[in-house]
Amino acid sequence: APMNATQAKDRLYSQLAASLKNMSRAVGQTADLFEQLQTDLDAMRVLAGTHAAQFMTVAAELSPEADGGANTEATMVGSTSLEIFVIEASLVNQLIIF
């Protein structure tokens, strides 16, 4: 009986070792993914800045002062896009927590 207990204990230690090895690999993969996430978030921040510049340029082009108020509809579209962008940018900034 003691021999069986020893074998069972050895088997359980072997399973534990395998589980720890798997967990170690998973933690390593998670670290790699977080690194990639950081890179992606930085890229999103740059893209958001580019979008901001584009929307501001478009809004300026469509502003009512530029054409004496003749392009009011386009101005409304431009300002709506700008509002959507501002919301988008604030969400992106909230994502960047690292």
mmCIF file as gemmi writes it, N, C-alpha and C atoms, coordinates in Angstrom:
data_model
loop_
_atom_site.group_PDB
_atom_site.id
_atom_site.type_symbol
_atom_site.label_atom_id
_atom_site.label_alt_id
_atom_site.label_comp_id
_atom_site.label_asym_id
_atom_site.label_entity_id
_atom_site.label_seq_id
_atom_site.pdbx_PDB_ins_code
_atom_site.Cartn_x
_atom_site.Cartn_y
_atom_site.Cartn_z
_atom_site.occupancy
_atom_site.B_iso_or_equiv
_atom_site.pdbx_formal_charge
_atom_site.auth_seq_id
_atom_site.auth_asym_id
_atom_site.pdbx_PDB_model_num
ATOM 1 N N . ALA Axp A 1 ? 0.81 -1.216 0 1 0 ? 1 A 1
ATOM 2 C CA . ALA Axp A 1 ? 0 0 0 1 0 ? 1 A 1
ATOM 3 C C . ALA Axp A 1 ? 0.847 1.271 0 1 0 ? 1 A 1
ATOM 4 N N . PRO Axp A 2 ? 1.939 1.279 0.82 1 0 ? 2 A 1
ATOM 5 C CA . PRO Axp A 2 ? 2.772 2.498 0.81 1 0 ? 2 A 1
ATOM 6 C C . PRO Axp A 2 ? 3.357 2.794 -0.579 1 0 ? 2 A 1
ATOM 7 N N . MET Axp A 3 ? 3.663 1.694 -1.308 1 0 ? 3 A 1
ATOM 8 C CA . MET Axp A 3 ? 4.232 1.869 -2.646 1 0 ? 3 A 1
ATOM 9 C C . MET Axp A 3 ? 3.226 2.562 -3.571 1 0 ? 3 A 1
ATOM 10 N N . ASN Axp A 4 ? 1.972 2.121 -3.495 1 0 ? 4 A 1
ATOM 11 C CA . ASN Axp A 4 ? 0.922 2.743 -4.321 1 0 ? 4 A 1
ATOM 12 C C . ASN Axp A 4 ? 0.756 4.218 -3.965 1 0 ? 4 A 1
ATOM 13 N N . ALA Axp A 5 ? 0.813 4.528 -2.677 1 0 ? 5 A 1
ATOM 14 C CA . ALA Axp A 5 ? 0.696 5.92 -2.236 1 0 ? 5 A 1
ATOM 15 C C . ALA Axp A 5 ? 1.851 6.746 -2.799 1 0 ? 5 A 1
ATOM 16 N N . THR Axp A 6 ? 3.04 6.169 -2.774 1 0 ? 6 A 1
ATOM 17 C CA . THR Axp A 6 ? 4.212 6.873 -3.312 1 0 ? 6 A 1
ATOM 18 C C . THR Axp A 6 ? 4.066 7.118 -4.81 1 0 ? 6 A 1
ATOM 19 N N . GLN Axp A 7 ? 3.588 6.086 -5.515 1 0 ? 7 A 1
ATOM 20 C CA . GLN Axp A 7 ? 3.381 6.233 -6.965 1 0 ? 7 A 1
ATOM 21 C C . GLN Axp A 7 ? 2.334 7.31 -7.261 1 0 ? 7 A 1
ATOM 22 N N . ALA Axp A 8 ? 1.251 7.289 -6.47 1 0 ? 8 A 1
ATOM 23 C CA . ALA Axp A 8 ? 0.196 8.281 -6.673 1 0 ? 8 A 1
ATOM 24 C C . ALA Axp A 8 ? 0.743 9.685 -6.418 1 0 ? 8 A 1
ATOM 25 N N . LYS Axp A 9 ? 1.522 9.825 -5.358 1 0 ? 9 A 1
ATOM 26 C CA . LYS Axp A 9 ? 2.109 11.131 -5.039 1 0 ? 9 A 1
ATOM 27 C C . LYS Axp A 9 ? 3.031 11.594 -6.169 1 0 ? 9 A 1
ATOM 28 N N . ASP Axp A 10 ? 3.863 10.681 -6.648 1 0 ? 10 A 1
ATOM 29 C CA . ASP Axp A 10 ? 4.771 11.028 -7.754 1 0 ? 10 A 1
ATOM 30 C C . ASP Axp A 10 ? 3.984 11.461 -8.993 1 0 ? 10 A 1
ATOM 31 N N . ARG Axp A 11 ? 2.88 10.718 -9.259 1 0 ? 11 A 1
ATOM 32 C CA . ARG Axp A 11 ? 2.061 11.063 -10.429 1 0 ? 11 A 1
ATOM 33 C C . ARG Axp A 11 ? 1.465 12.468 -10.27 1 0 ? 11 A 1
ATOM 34 N N . LEU Axp A 12 ? 0.976 12.773 -9.067 1 0 ? 12 A 1
ATOM 35 C CA . LEU Axp A 12 ? 0.382 14.089 -8.82 1 0 ? 12 A 1
ATOM 36 C C . LEU Axp A 12 ? 1.431 15.199 -8.931 1 0 ? 12 A 1
ATOM 37 N N . TYR Axp A 13 ? 2.631 14.941 -8.409 1 0 ? 13 A 1
ATOM 38 C CA . TYR Axp A 13 ? 3.71 15.937 -8.548 1 0 ? 13 A 1
ATOM 39 C C . TYR Axp A 13 ? 4.059 16.151 -10.018 1 0 ? 13 A 1
ATOM 40 N N . SER Axp A 14 ? 4.034 15.073 -10.789 1 0 ? 14 A 1
ATOM 41 C CA . SER Axp A 14 ? 4.313 15.17 -12.223 1 0 ? 14 A 1
ATOM 42 C C . SER Axp A 14 ? 3.239 16.017 -12.92 1 0 ? 14 A 1
ATOM 43 N N . GLN Axp A 15 ? 1.966 15.777 -12.541 1 0 ? 15 A 1
ATOM 44 C CA . GLN Axp A 15 ? 0.874 16.574 -13.114 1 0 ? 15 A 1
ATOM 45 C C . GLN Axp A 15 ? 1.017 18.044 -12.721 1 0 ? 15 A 1
ATOM 46 N N . LEU Axp A 16 ? 1.389 18.261 -11.468 1 0 ? 16 A 1
ATOM 47 C CA . LEU Axp A 16 ? 1.579 19.645 -10.998 1 0 ? 16 A 1
ATOM 48 C C . LEU Axp A 16 ? 2.682 20.329 -11.797 1 0 ? 16 A 1
ATOM 49 N N . ALA Axp A 17 ? 3.785 19.601 -12.016 1 0 ? 17 A 1
ATOM 50 C CA . ALA Axp A 17 ? 4.903 20.167 -12.79 1 0 ? 17 A 1
ATOM 51 C C . ALA Axp A 17 ? 4.443 20.532 -14.207 1 0 ? 17 A 1
ATOM 52 N N . ALA Axp A 18 ? 3.66 19.635 -14.812 1 0 ? 18 A 1
ATOM 53 C CA . ALA Axp A 18 ? 3.168 19.909 -16.177 1 0 ? 18 A 1
ATOM 54 C C . ALA Axp A 18 ? 2.243 21.126 -16.173 1 0 ? 18 A 1
ATOM 55 N N . SER Axp A 19 ? 1.384 21.213 -15.161 1 0 ? 19 A 1
ATOM 56 C CA . SER Axp A 19 ? 0.464 22.354 -15.078 1 0 ? 19 A 1
ATOM 57 C C . SER Axp A 19 ? 1.228 23.662 -14.905 1 0 ? 19 A 1
ATOM 58 N N . LEU Axp A 20 ? 2.23 23.65 -14.055 1 0 ? 20 A 1
ATOM 59 C CA . LEU Axp A 20 ? 3.036 24.861 -13.839 1 0 ? 20 A 1
ATOM 60 C C . LEU Axp A 20 ? 3.766 25.262 -15.117 1 0 ? 20 A 1
ATOM 61 N N . LYS Axp A 21 ? 4.239 24.264 -15.85 1 0 ? 21 A 1
ATOM 62 C CA . LYS Axp A 21 ? 4.925 24.546 -17.118 1 0 ? 21 A 1
ATOM 63 C C . LYS Axp A 21 ? 3.958 25.209 -18.104 1 0 ? 21 A 1
ATOM 64 N N . ASN Axp A 22 ? 2.736 24.658 -18.191 1 0 ? 22 A 1
ATOM 65 C CA . ASN Axp A 22 ? 1.713 25.24 -19.08 1 0 ? 22 A 1
ATOM 66 C C . ASN Axp A 22 ? 1.367 26.662 -18.645 1 0 ? 22 A 1
ATOM 67 N N . MET Axp A 23 ? 1.22 26.854 -17.339 1 0 ? 23 A 1
ATOM 68 C CA . MET Axp A 23 ? 0.87 28.176 -16.838 1 0 ? 23 A 1
ATOM 69 C C . MET Axp A 23 ? 1.988 29.177 -17.14 1 0 ? 23 A 1
ATOM 70 N N . SER Axp A 24 ? 3.23 28.719 -16.98 1 0 ? 24 A 1
ATOM 71 C CA . SER Axp A 24 ? 4.372 29.592 -17.277 1 0 ? 24 A 1
ATOM 72 C C . SER Axp A 24 ? 4.354 30.024 -18.741 1 0 ? 24 A 1
ATOM 73 N N . ARG Axp A 25 ? 4.051 29.069 -19.627 1 0 ? 25 A 1
ATOM 74 C CA . ARG Axp A 25 ? 3.977 29.399 -21.053 1 0 ? 25 A 1
ATOM 75 C C . ARG Axp A 25 ? 2.836 30.393 -21.321 1 0 ? 25 A 1
ATOM 76 N N . ALA Axp A 26 ? 1.692 30.162 -20.672 1 0 ? 26 A 1
ATOM 77 C CA . ALA Axp A 26 ? 0.539 31.048 -20.864 1 0 ? 26 A 1
ATOM 78 C C . ALA Axp A 26 ? 0.856 32.461 -20.37 1 0 ? 26 A 1
ATOM 79 N N . VAL Axp A 27 ? 1.546 32.57 -19.248 1 0 ? 27 A 1
ATOM 80 C CA . VAL Axp A 27 ? 1.923 33.886 -18.72 1 0 ? 27 A 1
ATOM 81 C C . VAL Axp A 27 ? 2.868 34.593 -19.693 1 0 ? 27 A 1
ATOM 82 N N . GLY Axp A 28 ? 3.792 33.84 -20.266 1 0 ? 28 A 1
ATOM 83 C CA . GLY Axp A 28 ? 4.699 34.408 -21.261 1 0 ? 28 A 1
ATOM 84 C C . GLY Axp A 28 ? 3.947 34.927 -22.481 1 0 ? 28 A 1
ATOM 85 N N . GLN Axp A 29 ? 2.974 34.132 -22.947 1 0 ? 29 A 1
ATOM 86 C CA . GLN Axp A 29 ? 2.16 34.566 -24.095 1 0 ? 29 A 1
ATOM 87 C C . GLN Axp A 29 ? 1.362 35.814 -23.751 1 0 ? 29 A 1
ATOM 88 N N . THR Axp A 30 ? 0.835 35.851 -22.522 1 0 ? 30 A 1
ATOM 89 C CA . THR Axp A 30 ? 0.063 37.024 -22.085 1 0 ? 30 A 1
ATOM 90 C C . THR Axp A 30 ? 0.944 38.271 -22.085 1 0 ? 30 A 1
ATOM 91 N N . ALA Axp A 31 ? 2.172 38.122 -21.605 1 0 ? 31 A 1
ATOM 92 C CA . ALA Axp A 31 ? 3.113 39.255 -21.601 1 0 ? 31 A 1
ATOM 93 C C . ALA Axp A 31 ? 3.367 39.74 -23.031 1 0 ? 31 A 1
ATOM 94 N N . ASP Axp A 32 ? 3.55 38.793 -23.949 1 0 ? 32 A 1
ATOM 95 C CA . ASP Axp A 32 ? 3.761 39.168 -25.359 1 0 ? 32 A 1
ATOM 96 C C . ASP Axp A 32 ? 2.545 39.907 -25.911 1 0 ? 32 A 1
ATOM 97 N N . LEU Axp A 33 ? 1.35 39.417 -25.554 1 0 ? 33 A 1
ATOM 98 C CA . LEU Axp A 33 ? 0.122 40.05 -26.046 1 0 ? 33 A 1
ATOM 99 C C . LEU Axp A 33 ? -0.043 41.459 -25.472 1 0 ? 33 A 1
ATOM 100 N N . PHE Axp A 34 ? 0.327 41.64 -24.217 1 0 ? 34 A 1
ATOM 101 C CA . PHE Axp A 34 ? 0.249 42.984 -23.632 1 0 ? 34 A 1
ATOM 102 C C . PHE Axp A 34 ? 1.214 43.929 -24.334 1 0 ? 34 A 1
ATOM 103 N N . GLU Axp A 35 ? 2.376 43.42 -24.698 1 0 ? 35 A 1
ATOM 104 C CA . GLU Axp A 35 ? 3.341 44.239 -25.439 1 0 ? 35 A 1
ATOM 105 C C . GLU Axp A 35 ? 2.751 44.663 -26.789 1 0 ? 35 A 1
ATOM 106 N N . GLN Axp A 36 ? 2.107 43.696 -27.466 1 0 ? 36 A 1
ATOM 107 C CA . GLN Axp A 36 ? 1.47 44.005 -28.756 1 0 ? 36 A 1
ATOM 108 C C . GLN Axp A 36 ? 0.331 44.995 -28.558 1 0 ? 36 A 1
ATOM 109 N N . LEU Axp A 37 ? -0.439 44.828 -27.47 1 0 ? 37 A 1
ATOM 110 C CA . LEU Axp A 37 ? -1.532 45.741 -27.163 1 0 ? 37 A 1
ATOM 111 C C . LEU Axp A 37 ? -1.007 47.165 -26.985 1 0 ? 37 A 1
ATOM 112 N N . GLN Axp A 38 ? 0.106 47.297 -26.283 1 0 ? 38 A 1
ATOM 113 C CA . GLN Axp A 38 ? 0.708 48.618 -26.085 1 0 ? 38 A 1
ATOM 114 C C . GLN Axp A 38 ? 1.047 49.26 -27.425 1 0 ? 38 A 1
ATOM 115 N N . THR Axp A 39 ? 1.645 48.473 -28.303 1 0 ? 39 A 1
ATOM 116 C CA . THR Axp A 39 ? 1.99 48.968 -29.643 1 0 ? 39 A 1
ATOM 117 C C . THR Axp A 39 ? 0.736 49.41 -30.393 1 0 ? 39 A 1
ATOM 118 N N . ASP Axp A 40 ? -0.306 48.566 -30.321 1 0 ? 40 A 1
ATOM 119 C CA . ASP Axp A 40 ? -1.559 48.887 -31.027 1 0 ? 40 A 1
ATOM 120 C C . ASP Axp A 40 ? -2.204 50.15 -30.46 1 0 ? 40 A 1
ATOM 121 N N . LEU Axp A 41 ? -2.182 50.309 -29.139 1 0 ? 41 A 1
ATOM 122 C CA . LEU Axp A 41 ? -2.77 51.497 -28.524 1 0 ? 41 A 1
ATOM 123 C C . LEU Axp A 41 ? -2.008 52.76 -28.924 1 0 ? 41 A 1
ATOM 124 N N . ASP Axp A 42 ? -0.682 52.645 -28.982 1 0 ? 42 A 1
ATOM 125 C CA . ASP Axp A 42 ? 0.118 53.796 -29.443 1 0 ? 42 A 1
ATOM 126 C C . ASP Axp A 42 ? -0.26 54.161 -30.874 1 0 ? 42 A 1
ATOM 127 N N . ALA Axp A 43 ? -0.448 53.131 -31.72 1 0 ? 43 A 1
ATOM 128 C CA . ALA Axp A 43 ? -0.844 53.379 -33.112 1 0 ? 43 A 1
ATOM 129 C C . ALA Axp A 43 ? -2.229 54.026 -33.174 1 0 ? 43 A 1
ATOM 130 N N . MET Axp A 44 ? -3.145 53.564 -32.307 1 0 ? 44 A 1
ATOM 131 C CA . MET Axp A 44 ? -4.494 54.159 -32.269 1 0 ? 44 A 1
ATOM 132 C C . MET Axp A 44 ? -4.417 55.625 -31.864 1 0 ? 44 A 1
ATOM 133 N N . ARG Axp A 45 ? -3.517 55.937 -30.93 1 0 ? 45 A 1
ATOM 134 C CA . ARG Axp A 45 ? -3.367 57.325 -30.474 1 0 ? 45 A 1
ATOM 135 C C . ARG Axp A 45 ? -2.899 58.199 -31.639 1 0 ? 45 A 1
ATOM 136 N N . VAL Axp A 46 ? -1.923 57.697 -32.397 1 0 ? 46 A 1
ATOM 137 C CA . VAL Axp A 46 ? -1.414 58.442 -33.558 1 0 ? 46 A 1
ATOM 138 C C . VAL Axp A 46 ? -2.521 58.617 -34.594 1 0 ? 46 A 1
ATOM 139 N N . LEU Axp A 47 ? -3.272 57.519 -34.845 1 0 ? 47 A 1
ATOM 140 C CA . LEU Axp A 47 ? -4.357 57.574 -35.821 1 0 ? 47 A 1
ATOM 141 C C . LEU Axp A 47 ? -5.424 58.571 -35.379 1 0 ? 47 A 1
ATOM 142 N N . ALA Axp A 48 ? -5.752 58.572 -34.085 1 0 ? 48 A 1
ATOM 143 C CA . ALA Axp A 48 ? -6.75 59.515 -33.566 1 0 ? 48 A 1
ATOM 144 C C . ALA Axp A 48 ? -6.292 60.956 -33.779 1 0 ? 48 A 1
ATOM 145 N N . GLY Axp A 49 ? -5.003 61.205 -33.567 1 0 ? 49 A 1
ATOM 146 C CA . GLY Axp A 49 ? -4.466 62.542 -33.797 1 0 ? 49 A 1
ATOM 147 C C . GLY Axp A 49 ? -4.574 62.944 -35.261 1 0 ? 49 A 1
ATOM 148 N N . THR Axp A 50 ? -4.304 61.982 -36.145 1 0 ? 50 A 1
ATOM 149 C CA . THR Axp A 50 ? -4.424 62.241 -37.579 1 0 ? 50 A 1
ATOM 150 C C . THR Axp A 50 ? -5.872 62.539 -37.95 1 0 ? 50 A 1
ATOM 151 N N . HIS Axp A 51 ? -6.788 61.737 -37.399 1 0 ? 51 A 1
ATOM 152 C CA . HIS Axp A 51 ? -8.217 61.988 -37.644 1 0 ? 51 A 1
ATOM 153 C C . HIS Axp A 51 ? -8.609 63.381 -37.159 1 0 ? 51 A 1
ATOM 154 N N . ALA Axp A 52 ? -8.1 63.757 -35.995 1 0 ? 52 A 1
ATOM 155 C CA . ALA Axp A 52 ? -8.426 65.081 -35.449 1 0 ? 52 A 1
ATOM 156 C C . ALA Axp A 52 ? -8.004 66.166 -36.431 1 0 ? 52 A 1
ATOM 157 N N . ALA Axp A 53 ? -6.79 66.041 -36.935 1 0 ? 53 A 1
ATOM 158 C CA . ALA Axp A 53 ? -6.297 67.036 -37.882 1 0 ? 53 A 1
ATOM 159 C C . ALA Axp A 53 ? -7.161 67.077 -39.141 1 0 ? 53 A 1
ATOM 160 N N . GLN Axp A 54 ? -7.55 65.883 -39.629 1 0 ? 54 A 1
ATOM 161 C CA . GLN Axp A 54 ? -8.386 65.819 -40.832 1 0 ? 54 A 1
ATOM 162 C C . GLN Axp A 54 ? -9.753 66.465 -40.582 1 0 ? 54 A 1
ATOM 163 N N . PHE Axp A 55 ? -10.38 66.102 -39.473 1 0 ? 55 A 1
ATOM 164 C CA . PHE Axp A 55 ? -11.708 66.644 -39.185 1 0 ? 55 A 1
ATOM 165 C C . PHE Axp A 55 ? -11.654 68.148 -38.971 1 0 ? 55 A 1
ATOM 166 N N . MET Axp A 56 ? -10.623 68.624 -38.294 1 0 ? 56 A 1
ATOM 167 C CA . MET Axp A 56 ? -10.509 70.067 -38.068 1 0 ? 56 A 1
ATOM 168 C C . MET Axp A 56 ? -10.319 70.8 -39.383 1 0 ? 56 A 1
ATOM 169 N N . THR Axp A 57 ? -9.527 70.198 -40.264 1 0 ? 57 A 1
ATOM 170 C CA . THR Axp A 57 ? -9.329 70.8 -41.581 1 0 ? 57 A 1
ATOM 171 C C . THR Axp A 57 ? -10.64 70.842 -42.352 1 0 ? 57 A 1
ATOM 172 N N . VAL Axp A 58 ? -11.363 69.705 -42.356 1 0 ? 58 A 1
ATOM 173 C CA . VAL Axp A 58 ? -12.653 69.653 -43.06 1 0 ? 58 A 1
ATOM 174 C C . VAL Axp A 58 ? -13.635 70.641 -42.444 1 0 ? 58 A 1
ATOM 175 N N . ALA Axp A 59 ? -13.69 70.69 -41.109 1 0 ? 59 A 1
ATOM 176 C CA . ALA Axp A 59 ? -14.615 71.606 -40.435 1 0 ? 59 A 1
ATOM 177 C C . ALA Axp A 59 ? -14.287 73.048 -40.801 1 0 ? 59 A 1
ATOM 178 N N . ALA Axp A 60 ? -12.994 73.357 -40.874 1 0 ? 60 A 1
ATOM 179 C CA . ALA Axp A 60 ? -12.583 74.715 -41.235 1 0 ? 60 A 1
ATOM 180 C C . ALA Axp A 60 ? -12.992 75.03 -42.678 1 0 ? 60 A 1
ATOM 181 N N . GLU Axp A 61 ? -12.816 74.037 -43.561 1 0 ? 61 A 1
ATOM 182 C CA . GLU Axp A 61 ? -13.194 74.226 -44.964 1 0 ? 61 A 1
ATOM 183 C C . GLU Axp A 61 ? -14.704 74.437 -45.107 1 0 ? 61 A 1
ATOM 184 N N . LEU Axp A 62 ? -15.473 73.756 -44.247 1 0 ? 62 A 1
ATOM 185 C CA . LEU Axp A 62 ? -16.93 73.801 -44.366 1 0 ? 62 A 1
ATOM 186 C C . LEU Axp A 62 ? -17.562 74.887 -43.495 1 0 ? 62 A 1
ATOM 187 N N . SER Axp A 63 ? -16.746 75.621 -42.766 1 0 ? 63 A 1
ATOM 188 C CA . SER Axp A 63 ? -17.317 76.581 -41.813 1 0 ? 63 A 1
ATOM 189 C C . SER Axp A 63 ? -18.098 77.666 -42.543 1 0 ? 63 A 1
ATOM 190 N N . PRO Axp A 64 ? -19.197 78.132 -41.915 1 0 ? 64 A 1
ATOM 191 C CA . PRO Axp A 64 ? -20.067 79.117 -42.586 1 0 ? 64 A 1
ATOM 192 C C . PRO Axp A 64 ? -19.349 80.429 -42.896 1 0 ? 64 A 1
ATOM 193 N N . GLU Axp A 65 ? -18.348 80.807 -42.094 1 0 ? 65 A 1
ATOM 194 C CA . GLU Axp A 65 ? -17.643 82.077 -42.352 1 0 ? 65 A 1
ATOM 195 C C . GLU Axp A 65 ? -16.939 82.052 -43.711 1 0 ? 65 A 1
ATOM 196 N N . ALA Axp A 66 ? -16.516 80.852 -44.124 1 0 ? 66 A 1
ATOM 197 C CA . ALA Axp A 66 ? -15.716 80.744 -45.351 1 0 ? 66 A 1
ATOM 198 C C . ALA Axp A 66 ? -16.523 81.053 -46.604 1 0 ? 66 A 1
ATOM 199 N N . ASP Axp A 67 ? -17.85 80.747 -46.564 1 0 ? 67 A 1
ATOM 200 C CA . ASP Axp A 67 ? -18.624 80.94 -47.785 1 0 ? 67 A 1
ATOM 201 C C . ASP Axp A 67 ? -19.829 81.865 -47.558 1 0 ? 67 A 1
ATOM 202 N N . GLY Axp A 68 ? -19.76 82.672 -46.525 1 0 ? 68 A 1
ATOM 203 C CA . GLY Axp A 68 ? -20.844 83.599 -46.258 1 0 ? 68 A 1
ATOM 204 C C . GLY Axp A 68 ? -22.133 82.918 -45.839 1 0 ? 68 A 1
ATOM 205 N N . GLY Axp A 69 ? -22.051 81.711 -45.34 1 0 ? 69 A 1
ATOM 206 C CA . GLY Axp A 69 ? -23.223 81.021 -44.822 1 0 ? 69 A 1
ATOM 207 C C . GLY Axp A 69 ? -23.972 80.208 -45.86 1 0 ? 69 A 1
ATOM 208 N N . ALA Axp A 70 ? -23.455 80.14 -47.09 1 0 ? 70 A 1
ATOM 209 C CA . ALA Axp A 70 ? -24.171 79.433 -48.155 1 0 ? 70 A 1
ATOM 210 C C . ALA Axp A 70 ? -24.105 77.918 -47.987 1 0 ? 70 A 1
ATOM 211 N N . ASN Axp A 71 ? -23.176 77.446 -47.159 1 0 ? 71 A 1
ATOM 212 C CA . ASN Axp A 71 ? -22.941 75.997 -47.071 1 0 ? 71 A 1
ATOM 213 C C . ASN Axp A 71 ? -23.307 75.46 -45.688 1 0 ? 71 A 1
ATOM 214 N N . THR Axp A 72 ? -24.469 75.873 -45.175 1 0 ? 72 A 1
ATOM 215 C CA . THR Axp A 72 ? -24.873 75.531 -43.803 1 0 ? 72 A 1
ATOM 216 C C . THR Axp A 72 ? -25.027 74.029 -43.613 1 0 ? 72 A 1
ATOM 217 N N . GLU Axp A 73 ? -25.603 73.352 -44.619 1 0 ? 73 A 1
ATOM 218 C CA . GLU Axp A 73 ? -25.822 71.906 -44.491 1 0 ? 73 A 1
ATOM 219 C C . GLU Axp A 73 ? -24.498 71.171 -44.347 1 0 ? 73 A 1
ATOM 220 N N . ALA Axp A 74 ? -23.536 71.54 -45.184 1 0 ? 74 A 1
ATOM 221 C CA . ALA Axp A 74 ? -22.22 70.903 -45.107 1 0 ? 74 A 1
ATOM 222 C C . ALA Axp A 74 ? -21.564 71.196 -43.763 1 0 ? 74 A 1
ATOM 223 N N . THR Axp A 75 ? -21.781 72.403 -43.246 1 0 ? 75 A 1
ATOM 224 C CA . THR Axp A 75 ? -21.218 72.759 -41.948 1 0 ? 75 A 1
ATOM 225 C C . THR Axp A 75 ? -21.796 71.877 -40.854 1 0 ? 75 A 1
ATOM 226 N N . MET Axp A 76 ? -23.103 71.608 -40.919 1 0 ? 76 A 1
ATOM 227 C CA . MET Axp A 76 ? -23.733 70.74 -39.923 1 0 ? 76 A 1
ATOM 228 C C . MET Axp A 76 ? -23.15 69.342 -39.991 1 0 ? 76 A 1
ATOM 229 N N . VAL Axp A 77 ? -22.935 68.836 -41.192 1 0 ? 77 A 1
ATOM 230 C CA . VAL Axp A 77 ? -22.326 67.511 -41.361 1 0 ? 77 A 1
ATOM 231 C C . VAL Axp A 77 ? -20.918 67.523 -40.786 1 0 ? 77 A 1
ATOM 232 N N . GLY Axp A 78 ? -20.171 68.563 -41.092 1 0 ? 78 A 1
ATOM 233 C CA . GLY Axp A 78 ? -18.804 68.664 -40.586 1 0 ? 78 A 1
ATOM 234 C C . GLY Axp A 78 ? -18.752 68.709 -39.076 1 0 ? 78 A 1
ATOM 235 N N . SER Axp A 79 ? -19.64 69.473 -38.45 1 0 ? 79 A 1
ATOM 236 C CA . SER Axp A 79 ? -19.602 69.586 -36.992 1 0 ? 79 A 1
ATOM 237 C C . SER Axp A 79 ? -20.05 68.282 -36.338 1 0 ? 79 A 1
ATOM 238 N N . THR Axp A 80 ? -20.997 67.579 -36.983 1 0 ? 80 A 1
ATOM 239 C CA . THR Axp A 80 ? -21.412 66.274 -36.46 1 0 ? 80 A 1
ATOM 240 C C . THR Axp A 80 ? -20.243 65.299 -36.5 1 0 ? 80 A 1
ATOM 241 N N . SER Axp A 81 ? -19.506 65.281 -37.609 1 0 ? 81 A 1
ATOM 242 C CA . SER Axp A 81 ? -18.326 64.428 -37.714 1 0 ? 81 A 1
ATOM 243 C C . SER Axp A 81 ? -17.314 64.777 -36.64 1 0 ? 81 A 1
ATOM 244 N N . LEU Axp A 82 ? -17.156 66.065 -36.403 1 0 ? 82 A 1
ATOM 245 C CA . LEU Axp A 82 ? -16.199 66.51 -35.394 1 0 ? 82 A 1
ATOM 246 C C . LEU Axp A 82 ? -16.637 66.044 -34.004 1 0 ? 82 A 1
ATOM 247 N N . GLU Axp A 83 ? -17.948 66.13 -33.72 1 0 ? 83 A 1
ATOM 248 C CA . GLU Axp A 83 ? -18.455 65.649 -32.426 1 0 ? 83 A 1
ATOM 249 C C . GLU Axp A 83 ? -18.205 64.157 -32.272 1 0 ? 83 A 1
ATOM 250 N N . ILE Axp A 84 ? -18.484 63.387 -33.34 1 0 ? 84 A 1
ATOM 251 C CA . ILE Axp A 84 ? -18.247 61.942 -33.306 1 0 ? 84 A 1
ATOM 252 C C . ILE Axp A 84 ? -16.776 61.678 -33.051 1 0 ? 84 A 1
ATOM 253 N N . PHE Axp A 85 ? -15.911 62.441 -33.722 1 0 ? 85 A 1
ATOM 254 C CA . PHE Axp A 85 ? -14.483 62.236 -33.515 1 0 ? 85 A 1
ATOM 255 C C . PHE Axp A 85 ? -14.075 62.518 -32.081 1 0 ? 85 A 1
ATOM 256 N N . VAL Axp A 86 ? -14.6 63.595 -31.49 1 0 ? 86 A 1
ATOM 257 C CA . VAL Axp A 86 ? -14.235 63.957 -30.116 1 0 ? 86 A 1
ATOM 258 C C . VAL Axp A 86 ? -14.608 62.828 -29.165 1 0 ? 86 A 1
ATOM 259 N N . ILE Axp A 87 ? -15.785 62.219 -29.376 1 0 ? 87 A 1
ATOM 260 C CA . ILE Axp A 87 ? -16.192 61.072 -28.558 1 0 ? 87 A 1
ATOM 261 C C . ILE Axp A 87 ? -15.22 59.918 -28.776 1 0 ? 87 A 1
ATOM 262 N N . GLU Axp A 88 ? -14.902 59.639 -30.046 1 0 ? 88 A 1
ATOM 263 C CA . GLU Axp A 88 ? -13.98 58.553 -30.39 1 0 ? 88 A 1
ATOM 264 C C . GLU Axp A 88 ? -12.624 58.776 -29.729 1 0 ? 88 A 1
ATOM 265 N N . ALA Axp A 89 ? -12.123 60.004 -29.797 1 0 ? 89 A 1
ATOM 266 C CA . ALA Axp A 89 ? -10.804 60.314 -29.234 1 0 ? 89 A 1
ATOM 267 C C . ALA Axp A 89 ? -10.792 60.117 -27.721 1 0 ? 89 A 1
ATOM 268 N N . SER Axp A 90 ? -11.879 60.514 -27.047 1 0 ? 90 A 1
ATOM 269 C CA . SER Axp A 90 ? -11.901 60.36 -25.596 1 0 ? 90 A 1
ATOM 270 C C . SER Axp A 90 ? -11.946 58.885 -25.215 1 0 ? 90 A 1
ATOM 271 N N . LEU Axp A 91 ? -12.639 58.063 -26.025 1 0 ? 91 A 1
ATOM 272 C CA . LEU Axp A 91 ? -12.652 56.621 -25.763 1 0 ? 91 A 1
ATOM 273 C C . LEU Axp A 91 ? -11.262 56.031 -25.941 1 0 ? 91 A 1
ATOM 274 N N . VAL Axp A 92 ? -10.573 56.451 -27.004 1 0 ? 92 A 1
ATOM 275 C CA . VAL Axp A 92 ? -9.214 55.957 -27.242 1 0 ? 92 A 1
ATOM 276 C C . VAL Axp A 92 ? -8.306 56.345 -26.07 1 0 ? 92 A 1
ATOM 277 N N . ASN Axp A 93 ? -8.428 57.583 -25.606 1 0 ? 93 A 1
ATOM 278 C CA . ASN Axp A 93 ? -7.589 58.016 -24.49 1 0 ? 93 A 1
ATOM 279 C C . ASN Axp A 93 ? -7.861 57.23 -23.224 1 0 ? 93 A 1
ATOM 280 N N . GLN Axp A 94 ? -9.129 56.822 -23.006 1 0 ? 94 A 1
ATOM 281 C CA . GLN Axp A 94 ? -9.45 56 -21.853 1 0 ? 94 A 1
ATOM 282 C C . GLN Axp A 94 ? -8.838 54.606 -21.979 1 0 ? 94 A 1
ATOM 283 N N . LEU Axp A 95 ? -8.678 54.124 -23.219 1 0 ? 95 A 1
ATOM 284 C CA . LEU Axp A 95 ? -8.076 52.808 -23.438 1 0 ? 95 A 1
ATOM 285 C C . LEU Axp A 95 ? -6.598 52.802 -23.077 1 0 ? 95 A 1
ATOM 286 N N . ILE Axp A 96 ? -5.963 53.959 -23.221 1 0 ? 96 A 1
ATOM 287 C CA . ILE Axp A 96 ? -4.505 54.014 -23.033 1 0 ? 96 A 1
ATOM 288 C C . ILE Axp A 96 ? -4.2 54.179 -21.565 1 0 ? 96 A 1
ATOM 289 N N . ILE Axp A 97 ? -4.15 53.049 -20.857 1 0 ? 97 A 1
ATOM 290 C CA . ILE Axp A 97 ? -3.979 53.082 -19.406 1 0 ? 97 A 1
ATOM 291 C C . ILE Axp A 97 ? -2.621 52.551 -18.984 1 0 ? 97 A 1
ATOM 292 N N . PHE Axp A 98 ? -1.813 52.145 -19.951 1 0 ? 98 A 1
ATOM 293 C CA . PHE Axp A 98 ? -0.525 51.543 -19.593 1 0 ? 98 A 1
ATOM 294 C C . PHE Axp A 98 ? 0.568 52.606 -19.499 1 0 ? 98 A 1
